[in-house]
Every structure is written in structure tokens, then in C-alpha cells.
Amino acid sequence: MISLNSLTLILVHCMKLHQKISSTKLTQLICENKVADFGVYTGALESTNTNAFDGNKGWKSARRWQRKSWIFVGIYTPEVSIGFAMVDAGYLGKAFCYVHFNDGSAALENGIDKPFGFDANFEGNLDSAWQLGNYKILPQGDQQYRLQYTGKKFELTIDFSDQTNGLSFVCPSEQNSKRPFHFTYKNALLPMQVQLKQGKQQKSYTDVLGSLDFSKGYPPRHTTWNWLSFTGETSDRIAVGINLVDGFNDNMENAIWIGDDVQLLGEVQFDYQAPLAQSDWKVSNQTDSLLLTLAPKGSRKENINLQLLKSKFIQVFGEINGKVKINNGWVTLKGHGVMEEHESFW
């Protein structure tokens, strides 16, 4: 007979299997109307088609009121923080980009919201051509991508190639919910080329490293998270990228890219005080093998209340320092990135 303590250990172990990278190569998110097993898989998926869960795709369907998909690219350097995103929230299309200069120069920002901005049959995959207003994401073939924003005040173009160290996360959405899953693909340390044009002035950021977030699924109606995206290096000048999330996707997507290796970091917790844009942020994991601190150098925030849609977040940019335990030895880290507090009803 199994004791209560033994049963508890077995259940905990089963619940945390997703904290290991599966040796199985996952090619499809949904097969025969069933979602792939929750877990962490290497590489991007060939298909993230969600037809089986999208209903008739009318304006009352799950496609319009539950399914969300987005692509976000972030670049964080000692000189500048750059973000570019396009979001298909079903009943709302959204896009934004920003360029924040760490020397205190005026930030460049733009955003657009358009009800039902994407067609009902738009799948919103990583290899889809996305367009909303003056924003475009254009796959160039062979995992090459171009992101473009063309506005009156500035123009921004980002070219990059997705590499082999990406991770796919198939996550539960929430307990006791009709929303079946949420999927996200993350990659970091991707070489990127950036062109920024302001009037007659043009600036290039070449061979900077950035991160990629492609997400698609059915997140909870009320979604909250803390998030960190970091790009830097070790004391031995080895490139490091980190993605951390608490409160979302079952705390599965916490990973570090260090050189040519990628490892999971387990569950994390964020620690910060008000005012959020002026206080240091800290993040650590439950195994005490990670500690990062951000000193703010800038921030951006949003507070939207459209009754059906509510979105409130603050992103704090700055220098990040810390350490991580790799193979039982501590490695010091230094770089730049962003930490975020987010809440939405969508």
C-alpha cells in the first residue's frame, strides 16, 4: 500500500515533468483533434493550426473571443531597448513598437488598436504574413523574418533569423476551464539587424542579439503575469539570454540560453516595491540557483479599460546583474533587459 507521503511525492513529480525538455520532437500542436501532451519540446513546430478548437469562426466563436496569438521581438543593449509586437486577440488586432534610449533621450513609441483587425480565417502562425495598419511581419523563407513599422515620426525595420535552440511549451490554460491550452515558442540570442529612421537621420544597430516570443492559444479570461527578458554575458564573455515568467503558463517557460546550450530554470518569483518604475526588481527561482536584480533606467506602461477588454501593465527597462548556478558552479551575469507586471481581462 502506498503511503500518503509517497503518493504526494509521486503526484508532485508527475506535475513537474514539464520542467524537463522532452526528447520527443513535436511537429504538430493538435493531432486528431487532441492537444499534444503538456511539456517542453525542442525547436519550433511545423503546425500550430487550431481549427479543432476555433468553432465556426463567427464573431461569437472561440476564434474571436478566446483564441489569442502574438509575436514579440525584444532587443536590449547598453545603448537601447527595442520592442516590436503584433497581437491577434480575436476581437481586437493590436500592434506596437518602441525604441528607448538608455542615455535619457526621448523615447520613440507607437501603437495601433483595430477591432477585428485580423480576418476570421487568419491562423496567426510563426510563418504567417501579419499586417495591421503600418505594421508588418514578413517571413522571408528558411526561418528568416522582417518586421516593419512605417510612421510619420520614425520608421523601424528588424531583420533576423530564427536558430536551432528554440523551445516550444505546450501549457495548460487554467483549471476547470473550457479553454484547453496555451502554446508559446521562445528563443534568445538571435542575431538581429535594426534600421531606425527619423526624418533624414538613420541609425543602424548591427549584429545585436534579440529574443523571440510566438504565442498562440486560449489563455484565461483573467490573465496575470510577471515577465523578464534578459540579454547579456557571463564574466567570461559568453552570451546569455533568459526568459522568465511567474503566474502564467503553469510557470513552465523559464529558461536560460548560455552559449550554445539551453536549460530550464524551474519556477521563479519576482520581488519589487512601489513605485515600480523607480525601485529595484529582483527575481529568483525556487531551487536557489538563480538571482537577478534590475536597476530601472526607463519604463513604459499602459492602462486600457474598454469594458470587454482591460489591459494594465508596466515594463521597466534597465541594467540586470546576477548569478546562476550551472553544473554546481556559480556564474555571474551582466546585461540589459526588461521586467514586467501585467494584468488583463480578454
N, C-alpha and C positions, 0 to 999 in steps of 0.2 A: 504494500500500500504506500502511495506517495504522500509524504508529509506536506503540510500546508506551506512550510518554508521552501521545500524543494519545488513545489508547484509554482510558488511565486517566482522563484529564480528562473524556472523554465519559461513562464509567461513573459518575464522581463527580457529574457534572451530572445524569444521569438519576436517581441515587439521591436527590438533593436537590430534585427537582422539587416535592416536597410542602412545601417551605419557601416556596412562593408560594401565594397564595389563588387558587383556581380561579375562572374567570369563569363556569363551568358551575353552574347551580342544581341541586343534588342533592335529589331528593324521596324516594327510597327507598334504604334501606341494602342491600337484597337484591332483585334482579330476575331472574326466570327461574333461580332457584337459584344465582345468581352474585353475589358481593360487589361493590359499587361499587369503582371504582379507588381505590387508596390516595391520599390527598391531603387538602387543606384546602378547605372549602366554606363559603360564607356562609349564615347562617341555620340554623334547626333543620329537621330532616327531618320530612316528613309521616308516614313509617312507618319504624319500626326493628324490624319483625317479624322474628324469627329462626327461624321454623318449619323452614326448609330445613336447618338445622344442629342442631336440638334432638333428633333421634331420635324415639323413641316416647313420650318424656316420662315414662317409668317411672323408678323410683328408681335404675336403673343407667345412665340415658341421659345424653347430653351436657347436656341441660337441667338435670339435677340435679348433675352432677359437674364440669362445665366452665364453663357459662354463668354470668356474674356481671352484675348490674346494680345501680346505686345512684344516688341523688340526694343531693347535699350542697349546703347553703347556708351561706355564711360571711359574717359581718359583723364588721368590725374598725374601731373608732373609738378616739379618745384615752381614752374612758371605759371601754369594754367590748369584749370579744371574745366572739362568739356563734357557735355551730355547731350545725347540725341535719342529721342524716343518716338515711337508711333504705337498707338493703342486702339484696338478694336474692342470696345466694351459692349458690343451688341447694339444697344440702342443709342450709343454715342461713339463717334470717332474722335480721337484726341491725338495731338502731336505737339511736341515742344522740343526746343533746343536751348542751350545756354553755353556761354563762354565766360568764366570767372577768372580774372587775373589776380594772382597772388600778391602783386605789388600794390594793390588797392585801387587800380584803375577801374573806371566804371564798367560794370558787368554788361554783357550783351545777352538779352533773353527774348524769346518769342514763344507764343503758344497759340493753338487753334483748337476750338471745340466745334463739332458739327454733328447734329442729331442724325442717326442712321447714316453716318458718313461712309460706311463700307457696305457693299452690296450683300444681300442676304446669302448669296452663294459664295462669298469670299471666304476661302479657307484660312487665310492668315497663317501660312506656314513660313518656315525659315527661308524657303526658296521661292516664296511668292513675291510678286511685284506689288509693293504697297504705295499708295498715293493718297494724300489728303491735302487739299489746297496746294501750297507751295512746298510741301514736304514729299520726299520720295525715298523709297528703299528699292534699289535696283540690283538684283542678283546678276553677276557678270559671268556665271558659269564656273565650275570647278571650285566651289566654295569661296568665290570672290564676290565682294559686295561693295556697293557705292551708296552712301547716304548723302542726301542733298536737301538743303534748305536755301531758298532764294527769296530774300526780302528787301525792302527799301533801305533799311539801316545797315544790314550786313548779309553776307552770303557765307554758307558753311558747307564744305564738302569733306567727307571722310571716306577713304578707301582702305579696305583691309581684307585679309584672307583668314578664314577660319582654319585652325590647325587640328592636329590629331588628339590633343589632350582634353577635349571637352567631356563633360559628364551630363548624362540625362537622368533626371529624377522623376519617377512616377510616384505621386504622393496622394494620400487620402485627402479629401477636401475637408470634411468635418464629420463628427459622429452623428448618427441618427439623422442623416440628411439625404435628400434625393439627389444632391449634387455628387456625382460619382468619383471624381478625381480632379487633381490639378497636376499639370506637367510643366517642368522647366528644364531648359538646357543652359548650362553655364560653361563659359570658357574664359581664360585670362591669359595675360602675357602675349596678346596678339599684336604683331607689328602693324601700325596704322600710319597713314599719311593724311595730314589735315591741311586744307587750304581755307584760310579765313580772309574774306574781302570786306573792307569798309570803305566805301567810296572809291577813291583812287589808290588807297593803300591795300596792299596784300601781304599776308603773313603766312609762312609755311611752318608746320611742325612735322618733321620727317622722322620716321623710324621711332616714334613714340609707342609705348605699349598701352594697350587698352583691354577692356573686358566686354564680353557679350552676354546678354541675357535674352533668351527667347522663351516665353511662357505662354501656355495655352491650356484652357480647361474651364472648370466650374468652381471658382473659389467661393467661400462662404459669403452670404449676403452682407454680413458684417465682418470685415477683414481688418486685422491689425497686425503690424509687424515692426520690428526694429531690423535695420539692414546696414551692413558695412560692405564697401567695396574699396580695396586697397591695392596699390601698385608700388613696389619698392624694391629693395635689395637687402641681402644679408651683409654682415660685416666683411664677408669675403667677396662681395660684389656679385653674388648670384641673384638673378632676378626672381622676385617673389610676387605673386598675385593671390589675393584672398577674397572669398565671398562668404559672408556670414549672415544668417537670418535667425531671429528668435520670434516665435509666436505665429509662424506661418509654415505651410508645407510640412507639418509634423516635425519641424526642426531638422529636416533631412539634408538641406543643401549647403552645409558648412564644409568648405574645402579650401585647401591651400595648394597652389601651383608653385613649385620651387625648382628652378632649373627645368629639367625635362621630366620631373616627377609630379604626381598629383596625389594627395592624400586627404581623407576625410578627417574632420576635427571633432565630431560629436556635437552634442547640444551646447549652446552658448547662452550667456546672459549679459545684458547691457546695463551700465550704471552711469547715470547722468542726473544733473540737477537743473532747475530753472534759475536764470533764463538759459534756454537750451543753446542759443547762439553765442553765449559768452562763457560757458563753463566747459571744462574738460569732460570728455566722454571716455568711458572705459568699457572694454569687453573682454570677457574671459570664458573659458569652457569648463564643463563640469569635471573634467579629469585633471584640472590644474596644469595643463600643458600648453596654455596659451594666455597671453596677456598683452593687450594693445591699448594705447592711450592716444586720443586725438586732441590736439590743441587747435581750437577754431581760428580760421583766418577769413571766413566768409560764410554766408548761408543764403538759402533761398527757401521760400515757403509758399503754401497755397492753402486757401480755406474756401471751398466751394460748397454751397448749400442750394441744390436745385430740387429739394423735396425727395424725388425718387433717387437722386444721386447726391451723395455727400462725400467730399474728399478733403482731408486735412492732413498736411504733412509739413515737416521741416527737415531740410537737408543741411548738414553742417560740413563744410569743407575745411581741410587743414592738413598739417603735418601729423603723421602717425608714427609712433615709436612703440617698440615692444619686443617680445621674445616668444619663441615657440620651441617646444621640445620635439626633436626629430631623432629617432633611433636612440632614445635615452640620453641625448645630449641637448643642451640649450643653444639655440641660435638666435642672435639678436637681429632685429628688423628695423628698417627705417624707410619711410616713403611718404606718399601722399594719398589721400582718398576722401571718402565721404561716409558719414553715418547719418541714419535717417530714423525719424519717428513718423509712423504712418497710420492713419485710420480712414476707412472708407465704408460707406453703405452703397453697394452697387449691385 
